[in-house]
């Protein structure tokens, strides 16, 4: 029994060491800063309203979503990928992290309360 427990403990330690090594070598998430302002989405540093977002297959992405519309509720949703930020009631910021699908595809992103005005495309390349 002691020998079996020793073997199990050694296996658990080996698995933990492998997991730590793999996570240390994993690429960090790429941040995309999305801002809700004047009932429109913008990506920080770009003037284009509701821009097309481009991501890579299997990429680890973090959407940093900021609401600059005082008194307005906004969120950021990619329904095809089951991605949804929390709703921000007025000014504030939140983030959502996800892995991009491994196949080339495209979809839409939008703000649930204002989907007719605040929407754009997201494409996997």
Protein Blocks (a to p, Z undefined) as FASTA:
>chain_A
ZZmmmmmmmmmmmmmmmmmmmmmmpccddddddddeehiacdehiabghiacdddehiac
ddddddfbghiacddddfknopacdddehjddddddddddfbdcddddddfklmmmnccd
dddZZ
